[in-house]
Amino acid sequence: MAERVGSESYKCTLSDVALKKAKRELNEDPATRQRKINDLQDLFKTRPDIKFRQDDAFLLKFLRDKKFDVSKAFKTLTYYYEVRRSYRDVFRDFTPSAFEHIYDPENEMICPGRDCPGKSGCHFASW
């Protein structure tokens, strides 16, 4: 069964077992799923400064995360966009190669307390 919002459609591919579990644990009901998506999209009007993605599959991630509580999903979605706006430089090139310097084995780091291999207390350790 395909459900439509805007130009994107969502086709539920969950098995019967998964649907029952989603209903029990996430409050996801196939009968009200589209209404919840539409309710979430209605809240977009309250934040004209954000260009929200409208596709069902993307919005369902936030609804499922918040157990289909539309107001909580909207709050999380808004925060997601605000973080992406505040830290554009991080998200511009968000690939593993962009962060190689963090995992460089030549870097020194402080390894506190009992997590230090071989010694107690803080010291510098090379990876």
C-alpha positions as CSV (number, residue, x, y, z in Angstrom):
1,M,0.0,0.0,0.0
2,A,1.6,3.3,-1.1
3,E,0.9,6.4,0.8
4,R,1.5,9.8,-0.8
5,V,2.8,13.1,0.5
6,G,4.0,15.7,-2.0
7,S,6.1,14.0,-4.6
8,E,7.5,11.2,-2.5
9,S,5.6,8.1,-1.6
10,Y,6.2,5.6,1.2
11,K,5.5,1.9,0.7
12,C,5.5,-0.1,3.9
13,T,7.6,-3.2,3.5
14,L,7.4,-4.4,7.1
15,S,6.3,-7.9,7.7
16,D,3.2,-8.7,9.7
17,V,5.5,-9.6,12.7
18,A,7.4,-6.3,12.3
19,L,4.2,-4.3,12.0
20,K,2.8,-5.8,15.2
21,K,6.1,-5.0,17.0
22,A,6.1,-1.5,15.6
23,K,2.6,-1.0,16.8
24,R,3.4,-2.4,20.3
25,E,6.7,-0.7,20.8
26,L,6.6,2.5,18.7
27,N,2.9,3.2,18.5
28,E,3.1,3.0,14.7
29,D,-0.3,2.1,13.3
30,P,-0.7,1.7,9.6
31,A,-4.2,3.2,10.0
32,T,-2.9,6.5,11.4
33,R,0.7,6.6,10.0
34,Q,-0.2,9.0,7.2
35,R,-2.2,11.2,9.5
36,K,0.8,11.5,11.8
37,I,3.1,12.4,8.9
38,N,0.6,15.0,7.8
39,D,0.4,16.4,11.4
40,L,4.2,16.6,11.5
41,Q,4.2,18.4,8.1
42,D,1.6,20.9,9.4
43,L,4.0,21.9,12.1
44,F,6.6,22.9,9.4
45,K,4.5,26.1,8.9
46,T,5.6,27.3,12.4
47,R,9.2,27.4,11.2
48,P,9.3,29.1,7.8
49,D,13.1,29.7,8.3
50,I,13.7,25.9,7.8
51,K,13.3,24.1,4.5
52,F,12.2,20.7,5.8
53,R,12.4,17.5,3.7
54,Q,8.9,16.4,3.0
55,D,9.4,12.7,2.0
56,D,7.6,10.2,4.2
57,A,10.6,7.8,4.7
58,F,12.7,10.6,6.1
59,L,10.0,11.9,8.4
60,L,9.1,8.4,9.6
61,K,12.6,8.1,11.1
62,F,11.9,11.0,13.5
63,L,8.4,9.7,14.2
64,R,9.6,6.2,15.0
65,D,12.4,7.6,17.2
66,K,9.8,9.5,19.3
67,K,7.3,6.7,19.3
68,F,5.0,8.6,17.0
69,D,4.7,11.6,19.3
70,V,4.4,14.3,16.7
71,S,5.4,17.2,18.9
72,K,8.6,15.4,20.1
73,A,9.4,14.4,16.6
74,F,9.1,18.0,15.4
75,K,11.3,19.2,18.2
76,T,14.0,16.7,17.3
77,L,13.7,17.4,13.6
78,T,14.0,21.1,14.2
79,Y,17.1,20.5,16.4
80,Y,18.5,18.4,13.6
81,Y,18.2,21.3,11.1
82,E,19.5,23.9,13.6
83,V,22.6,21.8,14.3
84,R,23.3,21.4,10.6
85,R,22.9,25.1,10.1
86,S,25.1,26.0,13.1
87,Y,27.9,23.6,12.0
88,R,27.8,23.8,8.3
89,D,31.6,23.4,8.0
90,V,31.4,20.0,9.7
91,F,28.5,18.7,7.5
92,R,29.9,20.1,4.3
93,D,32.5,17.4,4.0
94,F,31.2,14.7,6.4
95,T,33.3,11.8,5.2
96,P,35.8,9.6,7.0
97,S,38.7,11.0,5.1
98,A,37.8,14.5,6.4
99,F,38.5,13.3,9.9
100,E,41.7,11.3,9.3
101,H,43.7,13.7,11.6
102,I,41.6,12.5,14.6
103,Y,42.6,8.9,14.1
104,D,46.2,9.6,13.1
105,P,48.4,7.1,15.1
106,E,51.1,9.7,15.5
107,N,48.7,11.9,17.6
108,E,49.3,12.1,21.3
109,M,46.4,11.9,23.7
110,I,45.7,11.9,27.4
111,C,44.6,8.6,28.7
112,P,43.2,9.0,32.3
113,G,43.1,6.6,35.2
114,R,42.6,2.9,34.9
115,D,41.9,3.1,31.2
116,C,45.7,3.6,30.6
117,P,47.5,0.5,29.5
118,G,50.2,-0.5,31.9
119,K,50.2,2.5,34.3
120,S,47.8,4.2,36.6
121,G,47.2,7.9,36.7
122,C,47.2,10.2,33.7
123,H,50.0,10.3,31.1
124,F,50.5,10.8,27.5
125,A,50.2,7.7,25.4
126,S,50.6,7.2,21.7
127,W,47.9,5.2,19.9
